[in-house]
Amino acid sequence: MPYSPGAMKRDKPLAHLSLALAAILLSMSVAGAQETQQKVVIIGFDGADSGLVTQWMDEGKLPNLDALRKEGFYSPLGPTNPPQTPVSWSTFATGQNPGKTQIFDFLKRTPNTYIPTFAMVEESKKPFLYGRKNPAVMAAALGIGAAVLLGLLALLFTRRLMMAVVIGLVAGGAGAGLGWVAGSTWLPQEVPWAVNNRHGVTMWQIASEAGKTARVMRVPNTFPAEPVGSGTMLSGLGVPDMRGTVGRPTFYTSDRAFDLGDNEFSLELQKMPARSGTMETVITGPYNKPFYDYVVKAAAEKGRDSSEKSKLRKAAEEALKARGVPKTLEVPLHLEVGPDSVSIRSQANSATLKVGEWSDYFVIHFPVNWLVDKAAPLVGIGRFHLLQLQPEFQLYFSPVNFHPECHPVPFSYPDDYSDSLFRKFGLFRTIGWTEDTWSLPSGVGDEQHFLDDLEASVRKDEEMMEGILGAGDYDLYVQIFSFTDRIGHLWWRLWDKGHPAYDAAKDAQYGGALLEAYQRMDRIVGRARELAGPGVLFMVCSDHGFGSFRRGVNYNTWLVRNGYMTLKGGEGEVRRLEDLFDKEGGSLFQNVDWARTKAYAMGLGNIYINLVSREPQGSVLPGEEYEQVVSGIVGGLEALVDPKTGVHPVRRVYRRDDIYKGFDPALVPDLRPANELNYRVSWQTTLGGVPPEILEDNLKAWSGDHCSLDPSVVRGIFFSSRPIGVSDPNIIDIAPTALEALGLAPGPDMEGRDLLAAPGR
């Protein structure tokens, strides 16, 4: 229709209506875009149990979580199978089942051996600078540099070419010699490294590659720290202490009778010569792997057989000892124990403590050699706690954490992000398992010691949340708190009056701390919502719930009793966690006759068939024999009855095909017995032990658990600030839901659902 001013004037009301409709449509479009591209905040709590949360919300004890439930959505959350921390959080991050992430336990079998290792992170090493060429490169660099520099200086001052050449050659020879010594003596050829075994692309990787800013704090199984573009990351569970362990505190005591006994939990025990007075001891630091372990191993590898390898190993150890190269790095510790206090001094650190007091962090420099100490010093941090002076002296020292500015293997992204966190928030724990759950089960300290330690850890994580989430410069913010899990492990005996370790007196004194921990979780959620502000998709979740660990099931003992495992001699010594770090001795499964063994249990509830062509001494043929063994174990364990309680300890035995998709058959265990409530796989089964009885009471402080239970009985929690239309959310659904809210397509391998677009919406 041709333009006509008259027509426009006559149709002015219609034009206004059209403009109004266009504006409405535009605003709806913008609102829709904002709805699908909003910020996302996820606050996670390891081990927060749906049963406790529901009960305490209904009783009005968790008001912030209850408000979130009423505003948006709440449901118990399905965990992975098995319901374990590294397994569930790996699925949380990637939206993939454990068969694809290849994180299906805390422990896994080392290929071609029967020795377990940690599933999350694999210890490795990498060349330093030019590796074995370091001496030659350093000799060439210093030789050429000295020759050119001093030769030119000689020519400048003498103006005699021949003299300058001679001086240059002499200086070059001296420089080359010094460079060779430096490269072979003071520089390592290899340095420790770590490899994250988790497979799959995470939600924060997808977000950062799309230009979004992700802030990722303390998520388990993110070590070494992962690149997240313009975002930041502080790694969680998986970061070791400086000794390379999950966490190993030190206990200094004058009690000569103190013994760990049959305790599977490990700590460094330092027996002191007296109850009082002046004493000299040490702080034990990291293993000197680049200058000791790697040198000894390289020497042994030149041997042609085991006898020659052993001789070369011993010769290398003696040579290093003669040169004063230590296997373990230590620093002196000076103690003056008086009648009512102890004075502690080490390097530039000092403290005087009364019973019950904690020191500030000691900053400890572990000496290697002058070059490493100047260029890349090894610095750790730890705190002392005076437990008692009478009748015996007892002093606790925390696991030695890497100083935030010392990160030979990066536990933050960018590498120096931990430096900036230190400058902003002060010293903080860098270890992944931040709370000490080892000491109390080892008979060191009491419940108050644990609560003090937990308080210091959680308070610092809250400070970080306040600063980082409060800054608002993110598209995706994820932070995981672990204290709800740690107190659950140690406090269930005070919650469950039917637990064999229940103590009414301790319940009266400390029992309320479990509720207090959940109320602290509630306050954190309330504060996080305030910091996030309106218009943000706010989710709260946990990776699993909790159950009582009243009785332990010794699966290897059951296998022996039922003809699936044969022993050469006795049923074996008690295994401890440090046995996992015995890489040379192979101290696990020492008494097993593999030629007559059809199956073995290892890890937190896994059974492997001793399969020909997969296991190093396999005895079971694939096909019909394999199926017979599997069927026999499944039927036998599901029929097992605890004569003490009349209960079936094994709720169901899962075949790997029942629970995993896309798994590696050479890696994933064949069977997973899932326990009923009040039962858990025993510690000795976890470490390959064979105790006398199939079932035994758990009398340890570690009294609550989830690791080997059926996922249906230990569900986690899920809250959303927006309603969703499903009744059965699973942890595998969170990653795709977060990405869709960010306006991004989930990864092609993600198996979970977008909960916000679920049927019914």
N, C-alpha and C positions, 0 to 999 in steps of 0.2 A: 504494500500500500504506500503510495507516494506521501512524502512529508507534507503536513498541512498544519500551520499554527492554529487554525481554528479548531481542527480536530483535537489537537493536543489540549487546548483550553477546555473544550467540551468534556474530554476524557480525564480531566485532572484528578477527580476522585478515584477513578480506576487506576490512574498512574500511581497515586499515593498508596493505594491498596497493593499494587504490584511491588512497589519498593518495600512496603512493610513485610510482605510475604518473603521477598528476597532476603531482607535483613534477618527474619526469623529463621529461614533455611540456612543462612550463613552462620548464625549463632549456634544453630543445632549442629552444623558441620564442625564448627570450632570446638563445641562442647564434646562432640563425639571423638574428635581427635585428641582432646585433652583426656578423655576417659580412657582411650586406648594407648596413650603415651604419657601416663602419669609417673611420678616417682614411686619407687617401691622400697619399703623398709621391711626387713625380715629380722626379727630378734629370736634367736634360738636358745633353748635351754636343754642341755644334755641330760637325758634321763628323767625329765619331768613326767610324772606318772599321771595318766588320765583319771584313774580312780581317785587318787588323792586330790587332784585339782577339782574334779567334779564335786566331791564331797565338801571340800572347803569353800568352794564358790557357793554352794547351796546353803552353807552355814554362815555366809556373809563374811568370811575371813579373807577373801581375795577380791576386794571391791573393784580394782582396775580391770582384772580379767573378766569379772562378771559384767562390767559395763561394756566391755568389748564384745562379749557374747550377746548381749541384748541389742547392741547397735548393729552388729554384723552377723557373725557366724561362729559357732564352736562345735567341734566334734572330736572324739578320740581319733587319733591318726594311726593308720596302719604302718608299722615299721617294715623293714626288710626282713628276709628270712636268711640267715639268723638276725635277731634284733640286737646288733652290736654297734658300738659307736662308729668305728671307721667304715663299717659296711653301710649303715644307714646314711651317714653324712656324705659318703661318696655318691650314693644314689640321689640324695637331696641335691647335690651340686650338678649332676649330669643328667638327671632324668632317665637313667638307665638301670637295669637290674644288675645285681652283683655278678652274674655270669659275664656280663659285658664289661663292667668296671674292673673285674678281676680282683676286687677287694671283697672277700667272702669270709674273712675271719681276721682276728688280730695276728694270727700266725699262719704261715703256709709252709708247705714242704719245699725244701730246696731241691730243684730238679736233679734227678739221678742220685739222690741220697735219701736217707730216712731222717734227716736233721731238719728241725723246724727253724724258721727265721721269721722276722717281722714282715707282715704282709704289706703294710703301708709304704714303708721306706726301705730301700735296699742300700746297704753300705757299699760304697764304691770308692774309686780313686781316679784321679786324672793327672796328666803330666803338669808339672809346674814349669812355666816358661817353655824351655826347649827340652825338658825331660832329661834323658840320658846324655844329651848333647850340651847340657848346661856347663860342664867344665870347659869344653872346647870353645863354646861361644863366649864364655866369660874371659877365657885366656886370650882369644882373638880380640875381643872388644877392648880389654884393658891394655893388651900389648900394643895394638895399633894406636889406641888413644894416647898412651904414654909416649910411644915413639914419635908420633906427630907433634904432640904438645911440647915435649922437652927438646926435640930436635929443632923446632921452630924457635923456641926461646934461646937455645944455644946459638943458632944462626943470627938471631937478632942482636945478642950481646957480644958475640965473638967475631961475627962476620967471616967465619972460616967454615967453609962448606964441609970439609972432611971431618973436622971436629964435631960439627953439628950432626953429621951422619952417624959417627961413632957413638955420641951421647944418645942419639935417638935409638940406635940399635940396642945399646945397653939398657936404656929405660924401657924399651919395648920388651926385652927379655924378662926384665924384672916384673913388668906389668903383667906379662903373660903368665909368669909363675904365680904371681899373686892371684890372678884371675882363675887359674886352674885350682888353686887351693880353695878359693872362695866358692867356686862352682861345685867342687867335689865334697867340701867339708861343711860349708855354711848354708848352701842352698839345697833344698830337697829336689829330688828328681820327680817325685810324685807327692800329691797331697790328698787327704781324704775328701771325698765327695759323697753325695747322696742322690739317689734316683727315686722319684715318686712312681710307684707301681700302679697308680690308679689310671685306668683308661677312660676315654670319653671326654667330650668337650663340655666345659662348665657353663653355667648361665652367665657368669661374669666375663668369661672369655668372649662369648657371643656378644654380650652387651658392649664390651670395650672395643671390639672390632667394628661395631656399628657406630662408634663415636660417642657412646655413652660413658659417663664417669661412674666407675664402680669403687666403692669402699668396702673392703672385705677384711673383717677382724676376727681372728682366732677360730676360723673354721677348721675342723679336723681334716687331716690328710691334704694339706696344701703346702707341704714342705718337700723340697725347696720351694720358696715363694714363686708364684706364677706371674708372668707379665700380664698386666691389665691396662695397657695403654696409658691414658692420662690419669688412671685411678691409682689406688694404693692397696697394699695387702700386708697384714701381719699374720704370719702362719700360726696355726693352732697345733692340736695333737699330732705328733710326729716329729716335732723339733726335739732333739735329744738334749741331755745335759752335756757338760764338757767332757764327760767320760764316755759318751756315746750310748748311754743307757736311757731308758724311759725316765729315770730319776733315782738317784742313789744318795741318800743322806749319810752323814757320818755321826757316829755315836762314840763319844769319849767317856770312858767310865773307869773308876777304880775297882769296880766289882769284878774280881778275877773269876767268879763263878758264872758270870753272865754268859749265856750261850743262846744262839738262835734256835738250837734244837731242830725240830722238824718243820721249821717255818720256811715256806717257799718264798717269802718276801725277802729281798736283799737289802742290806745296808753295809756301809763301811764301818767296821768295828775296830776301835783303837783302845786297847787296854792300857790304862795309866798305872805308873808304878806306885802311886800313893794316893791317899785320900785328900791330902792337903800339902801346901808348900809350893815351891817353884818347880815347874816341869816343862820339858821341851818335847814337842811332838811335831807333827806336820799336818798341813792341809793337802790332801791328795787331789791332784788335778788330772788333766787328760793324759791318755796314753801318748807316748812320743812316737807315733806311728811312722811319720816320714823318715826319721833318723834312726829308728830302731827296728820296729816290726817289718817295715818294707825292706830294709837292708838285710835282715835275717832271712826273710822269705826269699828274696832274690838269690842269696847265697845258697840256700837249701835247694832251690829249683835246678841248680847246676848238677846235682847228684843224679846218678843213673838208676839207683834203687833206693829203697827206704833206709838201708843201713848207711849208705854214703850220704844221703840227704841229712840224716840225723847228725853225722859227724860234721858236715859243713855248717849245719845250723849251730851246733855247739861251738865250733871254732869262731863263727861270726859273733855269737853272743859274748865269748871271752874277749875278742878283739874290741868290741864296743865297750865292754866293762873296763878294759885297760885304758881306753881313751876317755873314760868318765862320761860316756853317753848313757843317760838313764832310760829305762823302759817306761817309767811313769814320771811325769813332771810333778814335783812337789815343792812346797814353800814352807819354811820354818814357821812354827806356831809356838808362842811363849805364853804359858799359863801361870798365874800366881793365885793359888786357891787358898782363900782365907776362911775364917769361921763363919762369915755371913755374906761373902761375895767372892767373885772370881774376876780377876783382871786378865784381859785377853789382848795380845799384841801380835800382829803379823804385818810385816812390811810397814807401810805408813798408816795402818789401821789400828785402832785401839778401842776398847770398851771395858767398862766395869759393870758387871751385872749382879743383881740379887736374884734369889730364886724366883722363877716365874717371869723374869724380864727377858726381852728380846733386844738384840743389838740392832743398830742400823746396818745397812749393807756394808760388808767388807769388799773393797775392790782389790782383786788379787791379780798380780802380774806373774804368770808362770814362765820362767826363763827357759828359752830354747838355746839360742846362741846370740852373739852380739848383733849379727846382721838381721836375723828374723825379729829379734826384740826391738830393733829400731824401725824396720820396714813394715812389719805386720805382727805386732805383739799379740800374744794370746792373753786375753784379760777376762776374768770371770767375776761373778758376784755371788755372795751367799750371806746368810744371817745366822747368828748364834742364838740359842735359847738355853738358859740355865735351868735345868729340870730339877736338880736337887743337890744339896751338899752333904746331907746326912741321911742314912748311915753311910752311903757311898756317894762319891762325886759322880754326877751325870751331866754332861754337856752335849747338846745337840747342835749340829751344823747342817744347814739345808743342802740339797743337791747344788752343785756348783753350776749356775747358769752362765751362758755366754753373756758378757756385758753387751748391752744394746749396740755399742759401737764396735763390737768385735763379731764379725759375721763371715768367717772363712767359707761357710756354705750359707747362702743368703736365706734368712728367715723373714725377710720383708721385701716388698717391691715398692719403689726401686730399692736397691741394696741399702742405700743410706736412709731409707724411710725410718728405720728403727732409730737411727741417730737423731732424726728430727723429733721423733716421739720422746726420746730421752730428754732432749733439750726443753720440750714443752711440758712433759709430765713427770720428769725425774726418772730414777731407776725403776725398772719393772722386770718381772720374770719373763724370760724369753723361752723357757722350756715349755713344751706343748702340754704336758700333764702338770698343770700349774699348782694343784693342791697336793700335799703330801699324804697319800693314803698308805704308805709303806711302813711308817714308824709304828703306828698303833698296833697293827697286826703282828709286828715284830717284838712287842713288849717294850717299846720305847715311847715315853711320854704318855699322856692320858687324853681324855676327850677334850679337855680345855686347850691342850696343846694343838690339837687338830683344828678346833674352832678359831683359835688365834691365827693360825696359818691361813685358814680359809678367808678370814676377814681381811687380811692384808692383800690377798690375791684379788678378791672380788672388788674391794674398794678401788684398786688401781684400774680395773677394767671399767668400772662405773665412771671414773674420771675421764678415761679415754672416750667412752661413749658420749659423755657430756660435751667434750671438746670437738669431736669429729662429727658426730651426728648433728650437734648444735650448729656447726658451721654451715650446713645446708648445701654444700657444693658437691652434690652427688645426684645421680639418677637412680642408682641401685646401692643400697646400704645393707650389708649383712654382718651381723655380729652374733657370735655364739658364746654363751656363758656355760661353764662346766660344773659349777659348784653344786647344782642340784643332783647331779650324778654322783659326785664324790661323797657327799654326806649320805646319800642313799645307800651306798656300799657299806659304810661303817655304822650307820645308825639303825638299820632294820631290826637288829637284835633288841633295840629299845622301843621299837614300834610294835613288833610282833611278840606278844607274850607267850606264844607257843614255840618260839625259837629256843633251841637247847642252850644258847649263850645268853638268854634273857637275864637281866640283872635289875631287880626292882629298885634297888638303891640308886643305881646309875640312871635308871629311867626317871626317878623322881628328881634327880639333879640335872640331867642333861636331855631327857627325852623330848622336851619341847623344842629343841633346836631344829628338828626336821620341819615342823610347821613354820618356825621362824625363817628357815631358808626359803620355803615356798612363799612366805609373805614378802621376803626380800625380792624374790622374782616378780611378785605382783607390783612392788614399788618401782622396780626397774622398767616394767612394761608401762606403767603410768607415766613415768618420766620420759621414756622414749616416745610415747605418743605426743606429749607436749612438745618435745624437740622436733619431731617430724612435722607437726602442724597439720592443718586440714588439706584435703585434696590428695593425700598420699595413700596408696594401697599399703596398708599396715598388716603384716602377718606375724603371728607368734607360733612357734612350733617346737616340738622336741623329737628326738630320733627314736625313742623307745620309752617304755615305762619301766616298772620295777616289780620284783617279787621277792619273797623271802627265800634265803638260801639256808634251809634247815639241814638238808642231807645232801651229801655228795655221791655221785655215781662214778665208780671206777670202771670205765668201759674196757680198758685193757685187761683188767682182772676178769671181767665177764668173758672177754674173748678167750682168755686162757682157760677158764673153767668150762667153756663150751667147745673147746677143741679148735678154735680158729687162730690161736697164737700159741707157740711153743717156746718155752724158756730153756736155756742151757743149764742154768744154775738156779740161784735164788731169785726172788722176785724183785731184787734191785734196791739200791739205796734211794733215799729221799732226794728228789731233784729240787733245785732252787732256780730262781730266775737267772742268776749269773751263769748257769749252765748253758743258757741260750747264747752267751757271748764267748763260749769256749769253741772257737773256730777250728782249733788245731786238734783238740783231744777227741772230739766226737763222743762226748760223755753220755749221750742219751741212747736208749735202746741197746745198752751194752750186752744184756743177757738174752737177747732174742735169737732164736734159731730160725733164721729167715727161710731156710730150705723147707721147713715144716710149718711155716706160718702163712695163713691165708688172708689175714686182715690185721690192721693195727689202728689204734686211735691216737689222734694228735690234735692239738689246738683246742679251742673252746667248744668242742662237741662235734668233731668230724671223724669219720671212719674211712680209711683208704683200703681198698682191696690190694693185696700184694700181687699185682698183675705182671705177668710175663711181658717183657718188652717195654714196660713203663717203669717199674721199680728195679733198682740195681740187682736185687736177688729175688726176682719175682718167682712165685710158685703156682699161681692160678692162671690157667689158660683162658684167653678171651672166648666168648661165646657161651656154650652150655655150662661149663664149670663156673664161669663168672656169675651167671644168673643163679645157679644153685647156691653159691656162697652168699650172694646178696639177699636172696629170698630167705635163706636160713637166718641171717642176722636180723633182717627186718622182723620176721615172725617171732624170733626169740626175744628180742628187746622189747617189742610191743606187748609180749606176754609176761614180761618180768613183773613180779609183785614184791613190794617191800614187806618183809615179814613183820617189821616193827609197826607199820601203819596200815597195811592192807591196801595201799595205794599203788597204782601203776606209775613208777617214776618217769617212764617214757610215754609221753602223750601220743607221739607219732614218730616214725622214722621216715624221713623224706629221702627219696632218690633225687639225685641232682637234676634229672630231667623233669621232675615235678616242680622245681622252684626256679630253675635258671634257663635263660635263653641265650644262645650265642656264646656258650662257654667253651673254654679250652679244655678238652678231656684229659690232657696231660697234666693239668694244673689243679682243676677243681676236684674236691673230694667226692667219693662215690656215694656216701651216705651221710645224712645229718640227723642224728637222734635228737628230737626236740623234747625237752623236759616239761613235766607238769609243774604247776606252782609248788613251791617249797623244795624243789629239787634243782640241782645244777650239776654239770660236769665237774668232777673233782679237779683240784689243782694238779694232782699228780698225773692224771690223764692228760692234762694240758701239756705237761712237760715230758710225756712219754713214760711215766712211772707205772709200776704194777704193785699197788699196795695189797695187803693180805685179804681185805674184804671188798665185796662188790659195792656195798652201801655203807656209809659211815656218817656219823653226826658231824656237823660243822660247828666247831667250838671257837672259831676265830672271830675277831672283831669285824672282818670282812664278811658281813652277814646278809647283805642284800645283793641281788644280781638280776641279770636279764639275758646274759650272753647266750646261754644254751637253751633258754625256754622257748616254747612255742610262741610265735609272734602274736597269736590271738589273745594271749593272756597278759601281755606286757605292751599295751598300746600307748603311744605317745599322745601329744595334744596338738590341736590345730585351731587357731583363731584367725579370723579375717575381719577387717573393718568393713568389708562389703559382703552381702549375703551370697551364698553359692547354692546351687541346686542339687547337691549330691549328699548322700548320707554316709558315704564310705571313702572319704579322702585318704590318700596314701602318700607317703613321703616322696614317692616317685613323681607325684603330680605338681610339686611346688615349683620346680625349675621352669617347666613350660608355662605355668600360670604367671610367674614373675615376668617372663619374657613377653608374653602376650600383653601384659599390662604396660610394658615399656614400648609397645608398638612394634615388637620384633617377632619374627617367626622362630619357633623353637628349632633346635638343631634337628637334622633329618633322622638321627639315631635316637632321639628322645622318645621314650615309650609312654610317658605320663600324659594326663589330660590337662587341658586348660580348665581349671575348676570354675572360673568366672563365666565361661561359655558353656557350662554343662547343661544338659537337658533340664528344662523347667525354668530357664531364664529367658 
